[in-house]
Amino acid sequence: MKFFAKLVFICNCCFIVAVILRLVENAHKKEGVFNGSIKIQPLESMFVILGYGAIYINFVFNIFLLISLVSRGKKTPLPWLYVVNFLFLIVQIYYFFFSN
């Protein structure tokens, strides 16, 4: 479970980078520049794929965590990481479903 939590955290960090890249790219498009945000296209694509896929991975992780906590009821080894991943899930739900 610790490995999965760390993987989800990395995907959540890629989500933040992907959102920032999208904002930068939209700002460049308003100025009339239509090339990518960064010049390394595979790196940008990796951030976008991991970042936008993070909501699915994060949702599955939080379901597993909830089932684990309810069934076993024991203390978790990395509680701060679980809380941060849950907060990222809330931000991702807002970003994908309630923002423009």
Backbone as a ProteinNet text record, in pm:
[ID]
protein_1_A
[PRIMARY]
MKFFAKLVFICNCCFIVAVILRLVENAHKKEGVFNGSIKIQPLESMFVILGYGAIYINFVFNIFLLISLVSRGKKTPLPWLYVVNFLFLIVQIYYFFFSN
[TERTIARY]
82.3	0	86.8	206.1	293.3	344	376.7	422.9	313.2	191.2	78.4	53.9	68.4	49.3	154.6	277.3	384	364.3	319.1	290.8	179.3	75.4	-35.9	12	99.6	153.2	233.4	312.1	388.5	293	187.6	88.7	17.8	-8.5	-71.1	21.2	150.4	246.1	249	237.9	230.6	102.4	-4.9	-129.3	-108.8	-38.8	-11.3	72.8	174.1	259.4	177.6	90.1	8	-87.2	-143.8	-232.7	-153	-34.6	50	89.2	126.1	160	41	-79	-198.6	-222	-203.1	-220.5	-117.4	6.6	112.3	83.1	39.9	9.7	-108.5	-210.4	-323.4	-282	-191.1	-141.2	-62.2	16.1	91.2	-3.5	-110.1	-205.2	-275.9	-302.8	-365.4	-271.7	-140.6	-42.1	-16.3	-64.1	-45.4	68.3	129.3	235.8	173.4	186.7	115.2	206.1	332.1	415.8	395.8	448.5	422.7	477.5	437.4	481.3	630.5	675	816.6	860.7	986.7	1035.5	1056.5	1045.4	1063.8	925.6	875.2	739.3	714.1	805.1	775.4	762.1	839.5	829.7	695.1	654.5	524.5	411.2	421.6	318.9	312	428.3	430.2	358.7	385.4	319.9	168.8	126.1	-16.8	-84.5	-24.4	-85.8	-92.1	19.7	19.6	-68.6	-67.8	-144.5	-293.7	-338.8	-482.1	-533.4	-446.5	-485.3	-482.1	-428.4	-412.4	-546	-651	-780.3	-831.7	-807.8	-852.7	-771.1	-639.8	-551.7	-578.7	-597.9	-623.1	-756.9	-857.4	-988.7	-980.1	-912.6	-897	-818.3	-713	-633	-716.8	-796.4	-877.5	-986.2	-1039.5	-1136.5	-1068	-947.3	-873.2	-837	-799.3	-763.5	-884	-998.5	-1120.2	-1158.8	-1151.5	-1181.8	-1082.5	-955.8	-852.8	-874.1	-907.8	-928.7	-1053.8	-1158.7	-1282.6	-1268.6	-1203.9	-1196.3	-1095	-981	-877.1	-881.1	-903.2	-910.2	-777.6	-666.5	-537.3	-480.3	-377.5	-315.3	-237.6	-235.1	-163.1	-21	76	215	247.6	177.4	204.9	77.1	26	-103.8	-99.7	10.4	17.2	5.1	62.8	56.7	-84.4	-154.6	-292.8	-383.5	-360.4	-440.1	-412	-286	-249.7	-310.5	-306	-366.4	-517	-582.2	-725.9	-756.8	-676.1	-696.9	-675.1	-575.9	-556.4	-678	-741.3	-861.1	-972.9	-989.9	-1092.7	-1062.9	-936.9	-896.9	-918.7	-885.3	-902.9	-1049.9	-1134.5	-1277.9	-1330.6	-1288.1	-1330.2	-1278.5	-1153.3	-1092.5	-1160.7	-1187.2	-1242.2	-1393.1	-1466.5	-1611.6	-1675.7	-1609.5	-1674.9	-1605.4	-1485.2	-1421.8	-1454.6	-1427.1	-1466.1	-1417.4
-119.3	0	125.8	117.9	235.1	268.4	163.5	188.3	253.3	203.5	259.4	404.6	435	572.4	665.2	617.8	700.1	718.6	614	624.8	725	720.4	814.7	957.1	974.6	1107.5	1161.8	1077.7	1120.7	1159.7	1082	1116.1	1246.9	1271.6	1396.8	1515.5	1496.9	1603.9	1630.4	1524.3	1542.2	1614.5	1594	1666.8	1816.8	1855.8	1998.3	2054.7	1980.6	2025.9	2036.9	1940.4	1943.8	2063.3	2095.8	2212.1	2340.7	2349.6	2468	2478.6	2366	2367.5	2411	2368.6	2409	2560	2613.5	2757.5	2837.3	2789.9	2857.9	2850	2733.9	2718.1	2805.2	2815.4	2902.2	3048.8	3087.5	3224.8	3252.3	3153.5	3170.7	3179.3	3102	3105.2	3240	3302.1	3434.5	3538.8	3515.8	3608.1	3580.5	3468.6	3435.8	3338.9	3285.7	3187.4	3049.8	2961.9	2834.6	2713.5	2733.9	2617.6	2575.5	2460.6	2402.6	2484.6	2447.7	2517.8	2498.6	2375.1	2346.7	2279.6	2288.2	2241.1	2090.1	2021.9	1876.9	1812.5	1780.7	1730.3	1599.2	1500.3	1377.2	1401.1	1493.1	1523.3	1588.2	1680.1	1744.5	1642.4	1552.5	1449.2	1356.5	1323	1236.5	1303.1	1433	1503.4	1508.3	1530	1539.1	1403.6	1297.4	1164.7	1121.2	1133.8	1096.1	1189.3	1317	1414.3	1398.8	1383.2	1370.9	1231.3	1131.7	998	980.9	1079.7	1070.6	1062.9	1120.5	1117.4	974.1	892.9	753.4	673.3	690	618.1	662	791.2	845	795.5	787.8	739	593	510.3	368.6	354.9	433.9	428.5	464.5	569.4	610.9	509.2	440.9	333.2	219	178.4	73	113.9	238.2	286.6	284.2	326.5	325.3	182.4	90.5	-49.7	-105	-70.4	-118.1	-64.1	62.9	121.8	68.5	43.4	-7.1	-153.5	-233.3	-376.2	-408.4	-343.5	-375.2	-281.6	-153.8	-57.1	-27.6	-65	-38.7	94	140.2	266.4	250.8	356.3	353.8	405.4	354.4	394.7	535.6	585.3	718	801.7	846	915.9	1048.6	1120.3	1249	1229.9	1121.2	1096.2	1060.2	986.3	949.9	1072.8	1161.5	1284.5	1374.1	1386.3	1469.5	1411.9	1280.7	1219.6	1240.4	1234.4	1260.1	1405.6	1498.1	1639.4	1663.5	1595.7	1604	1552.7	1446.3	1392.8	1495.8	1565.9	1670.1	1781.2	1822.2	1926	1877.5	1752.1	1698	1688.4	1648.1	1641.9	1781.5	1879.1	2016.2	2062	2033.7	2079	2017.5	1887.4	1819.2	1836.5	1853.4	1854.4	1991	2080.6	2205.7	2331.1	2319.9	2438.6	2439.8	2551.9	2567.2	2452.2
0	0	0	62.6	65.5	-75.1	-153.6	-290	-372.4	-360.4	-434.4	-394	-265.8	-218	-277.5	-286.1	-343.6	-493.3	-562	-704.9	-731	-650	-663.5	-637.1	-540.1	-510.4	-629	-692.9	-810.8	-923.4	-944.2	-1046.3	-1012.4	-886	-844.7	-869.7	-848.3	-880	-1030.3	-1109.5	-1255.4	-1294.4	-1218.6	-1243.6	-1226	-1119.7	-1096.5	-1210.4	-1253.3	-1363.8	-1492.6	-1518.9	-1640	-1639.7	-1525.2	-1516.2	-1541.1	-1483.3	-1505.3	-1652.6	-1714.6	-1857.4	-1942.2	-1905	-1979.4	-1966.9	-1847.3	-1827.9	-1908.1	-1908.3	-1984.4	-2133.7	-2180.2	-2322.5	-2364.8	-2280.6	-2311.9	-2314.9	-2226.9	-2227.5	-2354.6	-2399.6	-2524.5	-2644.9	-2643.2	-2754.4	-2762.2	-2648	-2649.8	-2708.8	-2692.2	-2748.9	-2896	-2947.5	-3087.5	-3113.2	-3009.5	-3025	-3006.5	-3107.9	-3103.7	-3084.5	-3049.2	-3022	-2875.8	-2838.4	-2707	-2591.5	-2472.4	-2352.1	-2328.5	-2342.6	-2330.9	-2460.6	-2489	-2618.2	-2624.1	-2512.7	-2510.2	-2511	-2628.4	-2644.9	-2570.4	-2571.7	-2496.7	-2345.9	-2292.2	-2149.5	-2117.2	-2201.9	-2182	-2193.8	-2289.8	-2306.9	-2186.5	-2129.5	-2011.9	-1894.5	-1873.8	-1764.2	-1784.5	-1907.3	-1935.2	-1915.5	-1965.1	-1952	-1806.1	-1734.4	-1592.6	-1510.2	-1544.7	-1468.2	-1484.6	-1608.4	-1628.8	-1596.4	-1597	-1554.6	-1403.7	-1334.5	-1189.6	-1117.7	-1173.6	-1104.5	-1093.2	-1195.7	-1191.2	-1090	-1096.1	-1003.9	-860	-841.9	-708.7	-653.8	-738.5	-695.4	-651.4	-730.9	-696.4	-566.3	-551.2	-429.2	-306.7	-315.8	-201.2	-168	-267.9	-241.3	-167.2	-216.6	-147.4	-5.4	12.4	145.5	238.7	187.7	268.5	308.4	214.4	244	345.6	328.9	421.1	562.5	572.3	704.7	772	695.1	752.9	793.5	710.4	739.8	849.8	847.6	945.6	1064.8	1040.6	1147.7	1214.8	1151.1	1213.8	1165.7	1233.6	1197.3	1066.4	989	862.5	882.5	806.5	827.1	776.3	676.7	620.4	616.9	730.9	729.8	656	658.3	588.6	438.1	386.3	242	198.9	282.5	250.9	252.9	346.8	354.9	234.7	197.3	81.2	-45.7	-62.9	-181.6	-184.7	-69.8	-64.9	-101.3	-52.4	-86	-235.6	-293	-437.8	-512.9	-462.4	-527.6	-527.5	-418.3	-412.2	-512.8	-520.5	-616.4	-759.3	-787.9	-922.4	-960.2	-867.5	-896.3	-927.9	-850.3	-878.9	-1015.3	-1045.2	-1170.2	-1291.3	-1286.7	-1403.7	-1419.3	-1309.2	-1321.2	-1297.5	-1225.5	-1190.3	-1242.8	-1296.4	-1356.7	-1505	-1570	-1710.8	-1787.6
[MASK]
++++++++++++++++++++++++++++++++++++++++++++++++++++++++++++++++++++++++++++++++++++++++++++++++++++

